[in-house]
Amino acid sequence: SLNLSIGSYVFVQKAGEVIPQVSGLDEQRNIAEEVEVTEIRFPEVCPSCGTPLVRKGEYYVCPNHHCREQVIQRLEFWCGKDCANIKGLGPNVLADLYDKLDIATVDDLYRVFVRDAKAFEPDIFNSDYNAYLQQILGEGYAEKSIALMLDGVAKSIQTLTLDRIIGGLGIDGVGKITGKLLAEHFGSWEKFQHATLEDLVLIDGIGEIMARNILE
C-alpha cells in the first residue's frame, strides 16, 4: 500500500506509453510544506440502493443485482450501438421506463414495446397503444418520441445476432469480442444456454473466472 491521502504530494511516472502511475509519496515535500491531508475513505454502501459494498479485485462493487442504477446501466448497455442499437433510449429515458413501466430487464423492454402492443392489433404502432404509453410516462413524452421508441425496439429484433445478444447481456467480463467468440463456438442460443463449466473453459480465451460469471 502506498498510504496515499487527499492533498499529499506524490511522485508520478509514466507506465507504458502514456498512462500516469503514482509510484509513491513525496515525503520530504509533504513535511517541509506541512501539507494538511485528509484520509481517503472508501464508501461502505451503494449510493443507489444502500447495499453494503464488497471488494472484487481492485474495485468495490454493489452485489445487489436488482440495484436500480445497475438495472438502468444494463439496459443502457443493451440499447448501445454494439448490441441492439436502439436510438433514443438513453439513461434518463430508461430511468423513467424503470420507474413508471417497471422495465427492469431486456425481456421487460420487449414485452412492453413489442409483445404487449400486439393486444392493440392489427398495427402495433397504432395511436391507442401510443396514447396508453404516453399517459403512463407523462409530461415530456410526445407522441412522436414514443413512436420512435416503438419503432426502434421493434427494428432491433431484425438486426440482433447471437454475438450481439450474448455480448449485451451484461455478463461480467463478456462484451463485444467475447460475445462473438461464444457465438461462433456454440452457434445457437439453445446450445449456449446449456453450456457447462467444462464446455466453457475449453474455449481459448475463456478462463475459469469468466466461465463462472457466464454460468451465474
N, C-alpha and C positions, 0 to 999 in steps of 0.2 A: 504494500500500500504506500502511496506517495504522501499520505496525510495532507491532502490539499484542503484549503479553506477559501471561502469567498473573500477576495481582497488581497490575497498573497501575490507577491511577485514570483514568477516561475520561469524556468528555462524551457524553451520550445525548440525542437529540432525537426528537420524535415524527414518524414517517414515515406519511403518510396519516392515517387516523383515530386509530389506537391503537398501531400497531407501533413498538416502540422501535428506534432505529437508532444505532449507535455512530458518532459523527462525528469523533472524534479523541482524542488523549491529553491529559490534564491535566498538561502538563509541569511547571508551576510547583509543583503539589502533590506530584507524584512526587519532585521534587528536594528540596523543603522537608521532606518527611517521610522522606526517604531510603528510599523504598519498595524492598524487595527483590523482584525479578521473576524469573520463570522463562520461558525461551524456549518458545514454542509449537512443539511438534514433531509434525507430522502422521505418522500411521502409514504405513509404506512397503509393508507386505504385508497381505493379507487375514487378519483374525484367525481366520477359519474354515478356509480351505484353504491359506494361506501364499503365494498367488499375488501377485506384485508388482502394486500398485495403479496405475491410470492416472487422470490427471485428465481429467474430462469436464465442461467448463464450470466451475461453482462446486463441483463435487463430485469426490471421489476414489472411484473405483469398482473393484470386482473384475471383471476381464474374463473370468473363468472361468465359463462358462455352466453347468458341472456342479458348481459350488461347492455343498456340502451346504446351507449356510444359504440360498443363493439358491433352490435346489430346494424347500426346505421353505416358504419365503415365497411362491413362485409357486403352490404347491399350496394354501397358506392363502388366497391371493387368489382362486383359483378356487372354493374352498369358501365364500367370503363371500357375504353377502346380495345383493350386486349382480351375482352370477354364478350359480353352481349352488345356493347357499343350502343347503349340507349342514351341518346342525347336528351338533355333537359331534366335528367334525374340526378341533380347534384345533392350535396349533403343537407341543405336546408329543406329541399322538397322531400327528400327521403325521411327526414325527421318528422315532417308533417304526415307523411304516409304511415309512419310507425305510430305516431300519437293518435291520429284520427281514424285510420283504417286498419290498425293492428297488423300492418305489414312488417313482419319480423324475419322472414326467410325468403329465399328465392321462390319457393313454392307459393308463398302468400302473394308475391308480386304478380305471378302469372294467374293465380286464382282470381284475384281482384280485377286485373286488367284484361284478362282474356277469357278464362273459364266462366266466371260469374256473368260476364257480359253476354254469354250465349243465351241466357234466360230472356234477353231482350231481342230475340230473333225477329226478322231474319238478318238484320245488319247489326253487328256488334258495335258499330260506331254511330248508332242512331242517337238522336237527341235525348231520348228518355234516359238512357244509361249515362250519357254525358251530364245531364242535369242532376241525376242521382249522385254522381261523384262530386259535382260542383257544390251541391248542397252540403255534403259532409265536410269537404275540405274548406269551404267557406271563402271569406273575402281574400282576394289576391290570386284566385284561380279562375281565369276567364275560360269560357267555353273552348276557345281556340287552343289554349295551353293544355287543357285536359285531352282534347282530341289528339294533340301531338304526343302526349304520353301513351294513349291507347295505341296509336299508330306505331310508335317506337317500340313498345313492348311486343306487339304482335309481329312486327317485322323482324325482331331479333330472333324469333323462332326459326326463321328461314335461313339465317346466317350462322347460327350456333353449330359448331363442330365439336366432336368429342374432346379434343385437346383444350378448346376454349372452356368447355363445361368443367372439366377437371381442374384446370388452372384457375377458374373463377370461383371455386367453392370456398376459398378462404382457409384451406388446409395449411397449417404452419409449415413454411418452407417450400410449399408447392405453388409455383407461379406458372408463367407462360412456357418457359423452357421445359420444366419438369412435367407439366401437363401434356406437352407434345410427346415427351419420352414415354409416359404412361399410356397415352392413347395409341401410339404406334405399337407398343408391346402387347396390350390387351385387345385392341381392335374393336371392342364393343363395350357399352355401358354395363351390360349384364356380366361380362367376364371381369371387368374392373370391380364391380360391386362384390363379387365373390372371391376376390384376391385374398390370399393368406399371407402371413408374415414371411413364410418361406418363399412364396411366389415373388414378393416384392424385393427382398434382399438379394435375390438372384439377378436383378436388373442392374446393369452397370450404371452407376451414378446414384443409386438409391441405397443409403445406409440404414442401419437398424433404427436410429432415432427417427428419421423421416418416415420409414415404413410404419412405425408405431403411430406416428402422427396421422398418417393416412388411414390406418385402421380405426383409430379413435374418432 
